[in-house]
Amino acid sequence: MSAGPRFQAKPKPRKSHGTRQTQSSSGYAGSKACAGCHRSIYDSFSRTDMGRSMSDVTPEILARLPNSAEVFDPEHNRHLSVSAKNGQLYQSEWETDENGKEVFRETERVEWIIGAGANGMGGLVERGDQISEAPLTYYAKTRAWALSPGYEDADRAFSRPIDASCIVCHSGRPNPVAKIAGTFRTPPFDELAIGCENCHGPGAAHVIEMSEGAPTETASSSIVNPGRLSPWLADNVCMSCHQTGDARILQPGKNFQDFRPGQPLDRTLAVLMPPPTREDPPRSDLLQHYFSMTLSKCYRSSGEKMSCITCHDPHMQPSREVAPAYYRGKCLVCHTESSCTAPLAARRQTTPADNCIGCHMPKRDIVTISHASLTNHRIVATPNEPFPDVTFHLATPSLPDLVHVDAIPGQPDALSPLTLLQAYGQIGAEHREYMQRYFALGKQLETSQPNDAHVLEALASDALQQRTPKGDEAAAGYLSRAIELGSTMAWDFEELGSRLLKEHKFPEAEACLRKGIERAPYDEKLYSLLAEDYFATNRPREAAATLTQALRLFPQVDLLRSFLREVQESSSAGRASNRLQNR
C-alpha cells in the first residue's frame, strides 16, 4: 500500500445552501423573509454570536482567521496544519515514521465554520453524506489553532461524526438523518446560523398573513413572541440549547427538530441530572445556564418571574467594551447603588469601574474545553457563596434519584420508563451507581417492551457484564433481535460480530458485519472485524480490500495499516485463527 500524500480536493457530490428561502411543508419561511418587516432587528441579530453560530467559508471568514498554522500532537505522533488556497480553507493531518517519511496524509476541505469566535471557531468537513468535525479549532483566548475539543485523548482525525443532538443547537435548520450519527440529507442545512424561527417558531403563516394585510391581533397569533410567554415557557426556548444537564433524552417518537417555541421543552426532550449533594455540589458552567440561574438569590427573590430575557436581549449583543455598563443597567432595574456592600473605592478600582458582572457573575474556565470560559449564572454575592439549601432538595417523591430540570410545573413528575431507561444509561457513563438501575429497569421492560432497541441494548449490556458463557449467549440473542428490528447502533453489530467471530461462526459474523457497515458506514471497528472474518476463512483478497476501504475513511488508524501488512504478508488460515484467539 502506498503511504504517499493523499490530497482530497474532491468535487462536492451535492450543493448545500446556507439559507433555503422556500416555504416548506413544515411551515418555515427562513430568516430573510422576516427581514422585510423587521430589518433593523434582523441586521442587529445577524451581528450576534447566535446569528453567526455557523457560516460558510467566505473571504470575510478567511480574513478573520489565521489560515496558515501547523500543530504537532506528541501524544499520538500527529502533525496537523491549516492552509488556504483559492479562497478555500483546508486542514491536513499526517504521520511520519522514525526516518521522517510520511506514513499517511489526509487533507480535507473545511466546508463550514462552527462558532462566531467568542470562544473559538471550529471546522466541519463533508465526506459523501457524512459531516464530521475537523481536528483543529481556532481559539479566541490564545489566538491560535489547537486540537479541537475531545481530540486530546484520541486521534479522531476527520472521522468524528457530527451528531444531531449537537448540530441542532449550532445550526438554524439542519437536516440530520435520525439515528445515524453524522449522516445528513440533501441539503444538509436549510439555514446555517441560528435564525428568527429558532426562537419564534415557523414563520410562513405569519408572513402570508402580514402580506395579506391581516389585522395585527390575528397576525400576532401566527408567530410566537417569547416576551409574551410566561417566564418559564420563555426559558424553555433558551433551555433547548443552553441547558444540558447530565442526560438529554428524546421523548418516545420525537426528534430534536420537533421542539417548537411556546411549547414545554419536556414534551420533546427530558433534561435530567443526578441530585446534587453537599459533598458533590454542582461544579460545571458548561451549558448549565438555566439551572444555575434558578439557584440564584435574584431568581428566587423574584418569585420565579425572572427569566433569561430579563437580562438578555436575543436581538442584540453588547460588545465586550459595552457589556459591563449594559448589564450593570440591568442589575440596577432591581437593585440600587446602595445595594452593593463593597466599599465605593474598591468598586471604582475594578476595570471597568463598578463592574457588577465582573464580581457577581465571574467567568470560569471550562475543564472539558481547552482555552474556553463561561459565565457563572448563579449571580453570587461572594466568590465562595454557598449553594442555597434548595439545591439539595430538588428530587421529587415520584422521581427520587434524578432532577428533572425541565419538568412542567404543576404536573406529576412522571417520565416514561423508556425515557428513564435511557437517562440511567447516559448518566451511568459518569456515575457508575446508575448502571445497576439501568440493568434492573431493562429487565422490568423486557416483558412490556420486548422489541424496543433501547431495552434490548440494556439487556445485552447486563448479560455481557456477567462475563459468563450463558450471559454471552443471552447477549447475542438480544443483539440479534435489535439488529433484526432495524438497529443502526454500531455497538450492536460490533458486539455481536465479535462474539460470532470468537465462536468461529464465520458466515453469521460476515452477514452481521456487512449489515453493520451498510447501516453504520463510518465505524472503523466494523471494517476491522469483517477483515478478521475474511482472513480467518482464507480470503486474504477480501480482507485486504476491506482494510483498504477502511483506510480511505480512517487513514489515521495505525492498527488497520498493521493488519493490512499482516494480510499482505501471509494468507495462512492457521495464522488467522491465531489472530482471533489472541484478540
N, C-alpha and C positions, 0 to 999 in steps of 0.2 A: 504493500500500500504506500502510495506517495505521501510524504509528510510535508510537502511544499505548501506555499501560501494558498489559502482559499479565500479569494476576494469575491464576495457575493453581491455584485452590483446587478441584482436580478430585476427583470421587468415586473411591475406590480400586476398581480393577477386580477385585481379589481380596483376600482376607483372609489375612494371614500371622501365624502364632503364634510367639511366642518359643520355646516348647518344645512339641513334639507328643509326648505320652507314650504313644502307641500302639506296640505291638510291630510291627516291620516285618519283611519277608522277609529283610532284611539282618542281623537279629539284635539290633538296638539296642533299648534299653528307655528311654533318657532318664535324665538325672541325678537327677531327682526320685525315680525308682524306687530309686536307691541310698540315698537319704536315709532310707528306712525302717529300715535296719540300721546305717547309718553317719552318723547325724545330726550328730554333733559335727564329723566330717571334712567333711561336706557344707557345714555352716554356715561353717566356717573357710575352706574353699576358695572359697566364694562371695564372700568379702571380699578375695580376692587380685586382682591385676591380670588374671591369666588368667581367673579366674572372673567378671570383669566386662569381658571383652575386647570385648563387643558388647551393646548393650541397646536396647530400645525407648525412644522419647522419653516420659518419665514426669514427673510433678510433681517427683519426687525429683531427676531429672536437671536439670530446669529450675532447681531451687533451687541446684544446684551451679555452674551456668554463667551468666555474664553474658549475658543474652539480648536485649540492645539495644546494637548497635555498628554503626559504619559505617567502611569502609575504602576508600581510593582507591588504585588502581593506575595510576600515571602512565605506566608503560611501555606500557600498552595502552589508556589513557584509559577505565578502567572503574571505576564505583562499585559497591561491594558492601556489603550490610548483613545483619545478623542481627536477627530480631524474633520475638516470641512473641505468640500470640493464641489465646484459648480453649484453653489447655493444649497447643497445638501450637507447634512450632518451624519457622521459615521462614528461608530465605536468598534474597536477591534480587541480581541483577546488572543494571546498566543503563549506557547510554552517553548522553552529552549532546554536542550539537554546539557550535560556537563561540558560539552565541547562548544556550546553556543549555537548549535544547529537547531533550527525550528522543528519542533515535533508536530505542531499543528498551528494553524492560524485561522480565525474566523472573524470576518468583518461583516457587519450588518448596518443598514441604513436606519437611522432613527427617524421614524415617521411622525411621532407626536411627542410633545413635551408635557409632562405632568408637573403641575405646580406653577405658582406665579412668582416664586423666588423669595417668599417670606422666610422660609427655612431652607428651601433648596428647589432644584429643578431636575427631575429625572427624565429618562427617555423610555419610549415604548417602541418595539420593533414588531414588524409583521412578517410572519413566515407562513405562506399559504393562508389557511383560515385561522391560524393561531396568532394571538398577540401576547408578547412576553415583555418582561422588564429588561432593560439594558443594565449591564453590570456596574456602570459608573453613574454617579449623581453629582451635580454641581451644588455645593453647599454655600449658602449666603454668608454664614458666620466666618468661614475660613477663606471665602472667595477662591475656592479651589475644587477640583474634581477629586472624588474619593469613592471607595466602594459603596454601592447602593445599600440601603438598609436590608439586613438579612443575608448579606454576602460575606460577612466577617467569618462565619462559622462553616461555610461550604462554598465551593465554586459552582455557582448555578449558571454562569455564563449567560447565554441568551435563551435558556430553556426554562426560566421561571414564569409560569403562565399567570396572566392577569385574571384574577377570579372575579365573578360577578359581584360578590359582596364588597369588593374594593372599588371596582370601577364605577359602580352606581353612585358613589359619593365624590368621585373626581371628575366625572363627565356629566354633561347635561342630560343626554338621552342615548345611552349606549344600547347595543343590541347583542348581548351575550347569549350564547346557546345554553339553555338550562342544563345543569348537572354535568357539563363538560368544561372543566376549567380551562380558560384561555381561548376557547373557540367562540367565534363571533359570526353573526350573519352578515350579509351584504346589504347596505353598507354597515361597517362596524359601529358608526356613530351617526345618529340623525342630527345631533347638536353636540359640539365638542365640550365647551365650557359649561359650567353651571349657568342656567338661564332663568328667565322670568317664571317659566312654568314649573320649575322645581319647587318654588315656594307658593305660587298662586294656582297651581293646577292647570290642566289642559285648557287652552285659551281659544280654540277655534270657534266655539259657540259664542263667546264674548265678542270676538272680532266681527262675526256675522251680525250679531245684534246691534253693535255700535255702528257698523257701516250702514245698517238699515234704519238708523235713527231711532232706535228703541228708547223708551223712557229710561232715565238714569237708574231708577229703582229696579227696573226689570233687568237692565244690563248688568247691574252690580251683582245680581243673584247668580249670574252665569260665570262668575270668577270668584276665587277665594281671596279675601283681604285678611292676612294674618292679624293685622291690627284690630280687626273687629271680632276676632275669635276670643274665647276665654283664654286667660294666660296659659293654662295647662295645654289646651289644644294648639295654641300658637307655638308653645315649646316643643310640641310633638314634631313640628316641621323641622326645627333645628336638631332635635334628638335623632332624627333619622340618619344623620351623618356625624353629629358631634357627641354621641353618647354610645360607647361600645359595650360597657360592662365587661364581663368575662365570657359571655356567650351571647351571640345574636342568632336566634333560631327563627327561621321562617315558619309561620303557622301552616298547618296542613293545607295543601293545594295552592299556596301562594308563592310568588316570586318577588324579587326585590323591586321590580318596576310597578308592582301593584299598589304601593302606597300612594295616597292622594292627600294633599294638604286639606285640612278641615276634618279629617278622619282620625280617630285614635290610631297611633302607630302600632299598638299592640294587636290590632286586627290583622296586620300584615307580619309583624316582626316582634318577637318577645326578646327583651333585653334583660339579662339576668346576671347575677353575681353572687358569690358566697357572702353570707352576712359578715360584715366587719366585726372584729373583736378589739378589746382594748390592747390585747397582746399583738394583734395584727390589724392595725387601722388602715384605712385607705392610704395608698402611697403614690399612685400614679396620677399625673395630669393629662396623660395621653388620651384625648378624646373622651374625657370624663367630665365635660364642662357642665352639663345639666345637673348631674349628681352632686358635683362639688358645690354648685350654686345653691342647691336645696339645703345644704348643710350650713350655709352662711347665716349669720345673725340678721343680715339685711333681708334675706328671703323669708326667714321665719317670722321676723317682726312685721312683715308686710301682710301677714295672713295669707301667704302663698299667692299674692297678687303680683308680686314681682315676676318678671319673665325675662327671657333673653333679650327681647326687643325693648325692654325698659332702658337698657344701656346701649344696645347695638342697633344702628340703622342699617339694615342689609343693603340699602341702595347706595350707600356711600361709605368710604373708609378713610378716616383721618390719616394723614401722613405721620411718619414717626415723630416729626418735629411738633406737629399739632396735637397728637394724641393725648399727651398728659393734660393739657388745658381742656381739651374736649371732654375727656372722661371726668375731670375734676368738676366740670359743669354738671355732668350727670349726677355726681355724688352730692352736689350742693342743692339738688332738687329736694332731697330728703334731709340732708344734714346742713349744718351751719358752720361758719368759721370756728365757732367756739366748741363744736363737737369734737374736734381733734385735741387730744390731751398732750400732744407733743409740744414742747416749747416753740414759740414762733421763730426764735433764732435758729433752732435746729431745722425746722421745716424749710426755712429760706436758704439753708446751706445745701439742700438737695439739688441735684441737677436733672431737670429744671426745678426751680423753687416750688414748694407746695405741691409736689407731685403725689397725689393721693394713690394712684395705682402702683407707683413705684414701691410704696411702703406696704400697701394693703393687698395688692394682687401681684406679688413678685413673680418674675419668670423663673422657671426651674428647668434644668437640663433634663432631656428625655433619655433615660438609660438605654431604651431599646432602639433609639435612632441617633446615630452619631451627629455631632455638631448642630443639634437642634434643641430648641427650648419652647416651652408653652407657658401660658399664664395660669396661675393658680386662681381658679374661680371661687374659692371658698371665702374670699374677701376677709382675710384675717385681721384682727386688731393688732396683734403682735406676731412676729415670726413663729413663736412656739405656742401659739394659742391652742389649747386642747380641743379635740373634737367635741361637739355637743353630745349630750347623753343620748339623744335620739338616734345618733349614728349606730349605736349598738343594740337598737330595738326595732329594726326595720323589717324583720321577718314577720310573717303572719301565722296564725294557727293553722290555716289551710295550706300554707307553704312555709314550713318552719326551717327548711335548710337552704333556702335561696332568697335573695332580694329581687323582687320583680320590679325593676326600675321604671318601666313604662306601663305599669298596671293601671287600668282605668279606675279613677277614683269612684268610690261608692258601689263598685261591683265586686262580687266574690273573687278572690284572688285564686282562680282555678285555671290551671294550664292543662291542655290536653296531654294524655300520657305520652304521645309521640313527641310532643314538644319538650316535655320534661326529660324523656329519654335522651334526646339529642343534647340537651343542656348538660346533663350529667356527663355525657361523653366528651363534650368540648371542655368543660371545666376540669374534668378528670386528668387532662393532659398536664395541668399545672398543680392541681390539688388532688393527689392520688386517693384521698379518702373518698372521693366521689365515685371512683371506679366500681366499688362494691355495690353502690346504689344503682349504677348503670347496669351491671350484670343482673342484679335482682329484678329491676324493672323489665329488662329484656325477657327474662323468664316468665314474668307475670303476663307479658303481652303476647307470648308465643301462641296462646290459645285464641285470643281475640283478634290478633293482627298477624296471622302466620305468614302472610305474603307481603309484608312491608319490608323494604330493603333495610331500613334502619334497625328494625327488630332483628332481622336475620344477621346483620353485621354484629350486633351486640351479642347475640347467641354464639356466633362464631368466635368472637374475641374471648368470651367467657370460656368456651371449650378449649381454645388454644392455650390459655393461661394455666390450664390444668396440667399441661405437659405430660399427657398420657396417651397411649395408642387409642384408647376409647375416645378421649377428647379430640384427638386429631381427626378421627373418623367422623365424629359428630360435626366438627367444624367444616369438613369437606362437604357434608350434606347441606349445611346451611348456606355455604358459599355457592354451591351449585344451584340451589334454588334461587338465590339472589340474582345470579347471572341469567338463569332462565327467564326471570321476570324483567330483564332488561337493564340490569345494573350497568352504570358507566364508571363506577369507582375502580380505579386501577388496583387498589389494595385487594379487592375481592379476587381479581384474576392473578395477582402476584402470589397470594397465599395459597389459592387452590392449585395453581400451576406448579408452585414449588413442592407442595405435598405430593402431587401426582408424579413429579419427577423423582422424588425420593423413593416412591413406591415402584418406580420403573414402569409406570403406566404411561408409556410414551405417546401412543396415539391420542389418549384422552388429554394429556398435557398439551400436545400440539394444538388440538382443537380449542382448548381453553385459552391458550396464549395468543393464538391467531385472532380469536374473537376479541380478546382484550386489546390487542393493538388496533383492531378496527374501531373499537369504541373509545379507547383512550390512547390515541396515536402518539402522544408526547410524553410517554413514561418509559424511561430508558431501561428500567429493570425488566419490563416485559420482553424487550428485544433480547436481552442477555439470557433470560430463561428459555426463550424459544431457540436461541442458538445452542444452548446446552442440550435441548431435546434433539436437535438435528445432529449435533456432534456425537451424542450418545448412541444414536441409531445409524452411525456410519454414513452420514450425509454431510461431509465437510463443505461441499459446494453451497448447499442451502445455508449452512451455518455461517460461512464467510459472507454470503450475500446479505444475510440478516444483520450481521455485525457492521458491514459496510454501510447499510442503510441507517443503522443506529448512529454511526459516527458522523454521518451527514447532519443529523439532528443534534447530536451531543458530542462534538469533537473534543470537548474538554474532559471527557471521562476516560482516564488512562486505563482503567480496568477493561473497558471494551477493546482498546487498542492491544492490550496484552493478550486478551482472549483471542483476538483475530490472529495475532502472530502464532499462538499455540495451534490454532486450527490449520493455519497455512503450513506449519512445520510437521504436522502429524495428522493422519487420517485414521488413526488406530481407534477402533471402537473400545478396546480394552482400556486405553488411556482415558477415553471419555468417561468410562464408568468410574475410574479412579477419581476423576474430577468431581463427579457427582457425590461420591462417597465422602469427599473432603470438603464439601460446601459448608 
